[in-house]
């Protein structure tokens, strides 16, 4: 039976806001370059576009980040990992343990700075069916990874005829 989702770390909100801030700064630099390098673009147009970018980014950073954080969660059950996310478009994903091929922890520079990590679960279904859980403290990501790997090792393996393999010596 499914229980409540666990929240990601609150620092994930700060990470999302920093990403928005960096994207906004890049767009503002492009606006300045546009008004300086393209003679047919008047200064008032560049200023207006820059103002709109700042307004949209501020709104996005204030409302979207909080909603995204509230709706991002995960749950590790004995036979599956559940994940939900999305402020505008919501996604709920379930990956059963028998589909997991590989589990890794990744960190970008901002995540390392904030001591956060992403747990990436690679599945037998290919790249489109892989699962990434962002915003986890590094220690939590390691604990979840190790727990998943231990559960996967405990699962029975099947031969080509679908029979459980009892031991490695029997088939030699």
C-alpha positions in Angstrom: 0.0 0.0 0.0 1.3 3.4 -0.9 2.1 5.8 1.9 2.7 9.6 1.8 5.5 10.9 -0.4 8.7 12.2 1.3 9.6 15.8 0.6 12.9 16.7 -1.0 15.3 18.9 0.9 14.1 22.5 1.4 17.4 23.7 -0.1 16.0 22.5 -3.4 13.9 25.7 -3.5 17.0 27.8 -3.2 18.6 25.7 -6.0 15.7 26.3 -8.3 15.8 30.0 -7.5 19.5 30.2 -8.3 18.9 28.5 -11.6 16.2 31.0 -12.4 18.5 33.9 -11.4 21.3 32.6 -13.6 18.9 32.1 -16.6 17.5 35.6 -16.0 21.0 37.2 -15.9 21.8 35.4 -19.2 18.6 36.8 -20.8 19.3 40.3 -19.6 22.8 40.1 -21.1 21.3 39.0 -24.4 18.9 42.0 -24.2 21.8 44.4 -23.7 23.7 42.9 -26.5 20.6 43.0 -28.8 20.1 46.7 -28.2 23.8 47.5 -28.5 24.7 45.4 -31.5 21.5 45.5 -33.6 21.0 49.1 -34.7 17.3 48.7 -35.7 16.4 47.7 -32.1 15.6 50.9 -30.1 16.8 51.2 -26.5 13.3 51.5 -25.2 12.4 48.1 -26.7 15.4 46.4 -25.0 14.5 48.1 -21.7 10.9 47.0 -22.0 11.9 43.4 -22.8 14.4 43.4 -19.9 11.7 44.7 -17.5 9.3 42.0 -18.7 12.0 39.3 -18.2 12.7 40.6 -14.6 8.9 40.6 -13.8 8.4 37.1 -15.2 11.4 35.7 -13.5 10.4 37.2 -10.2 6.9 35.8 -10.4 8.3 32.5 -11.5 10.8 32.4 -8.7 8.2 33.3 -6.1 5.2 31.2 -7.0 6.4 28.4 -9.3 9.3 27.4 -7.1 7.1 27.0 -4.0 4.5 25.0 -5.8 7.1 22.8 -7.5 8.8 22.1 -4.2 5.4 21.2 -2.5 4.6 18.8 -5.3 8.0 17.1 -5.6 8.3 14.0 -3.6 9.3 10.3 -3.6 8.6 7.1 -1.8 10.8 4.0 -1.7 8.6 0.9 -1.2 9.7 -2.8 -1.0 9.0 -3.4 -4.6 9.1 0.0 -6.3 10.2 3.6 -6.2 7.5 6.3 -6.6 8.2 9.9 -7.7 6.0 12.8 -8.4 6.8 16.3 -9.6 5.3 19.2 -11.5 3.9 22.6 -10.8 2.1 23.1 -14.1 2.3 19.6 -15.7 2.3 16.9 -13.1 4.0 13.6 -13.4 3.8 10.5 -11.3 6.3 7.8 -12.0 6.7 4.3 -10.6 9.8 2.2 -11.2 9.6 -1.4 -10.0 12.8 -2.9 -8.6 12.9 -5.7 -11.3 13.4 -3.0 -14.0 16.3 -1.2 -12.3 19.6 -1.7 -14.1 21.9 0.9 -12.5 21.6 3.5 -9.7 23.9 6.6 -9.5 24.2 9.9 -7.7 25.0 13.0 -9.7 25.8 16.6 -8.6 26.3 19.8 -10.6 28.4 22.7 -9.3 25.4 24.4 -7.6 24.2 21.1 -6.0 27.7 20.5 -4.6 27.7 24.0 -3.2 24.4 23.3 -1.5 25.2 19.7 -0.5 22.4 18.3 -2.6 22.4 15.5 -5.1 20.2 13.8 -7.7 19.5 10.1 -7.5 19.4 8.7 -11.0 17.7 5.3 -11.5 18.4 3.7 -14.9 15.8 1.2 -16.0 15.5 -1.6 -18.6 13.1 0.5 -20.5 15.7 2.8 -21.9 16.6 6.5 -21.5 13.0 7.7 -21.6 12.0 5.6 -18.7 14.9 6.4 -16.3 14.0 8.2 -13.1 15.8 11.2 -11.6 15.0 12.3 -8.0 16.4 15.8 -7.5 17.0 17.8 -4.3 18.2 15.1 -2.0 20.8 15.6 0.7 23.9 13.6 -0.3 23.7 11.3 2.7 20.0 10.5 1.9 20.8 9.8 -1.7 23.6 7.4 -0.7 21.3 5.6 1.8 18.5 5.2 -0.8 21.0 4.0 -3.5 22.5 1.5 -1.1 19.1 0.3 0.0 17.9 -0.2 -3.6 21.1 -2.0 -4.6 20.7 -4.3 -1.6 17.1 -5.1 -2.4 18.0 -5.7 -6.1 20.6 -8.2 -5.0 18.1 -10.0 -2.8 15.6 -10.5 -5.7 15.6 -13.9 -7.4 17.1 -14.1 -10.8 15.5 -16.0 -13.6 17.0 -18.1 -16.4 15.8 -17.9 -20.1 12.9 -20.4 -19.4 11.6 -18.1 -16.6 12.7 -20.5 -13.8 14.3 -19.1 -10.7 18.0 -19.9 -10.5 18.7 -21.8 -7.2 22.5 -21.5 -7.2 25.4 -20.8 -9.5 26.8 -24.4 -9.2 23.6 -26.2 -10.4 23.9 -24.9 -14.0 27.5 -25.8 -14.6 
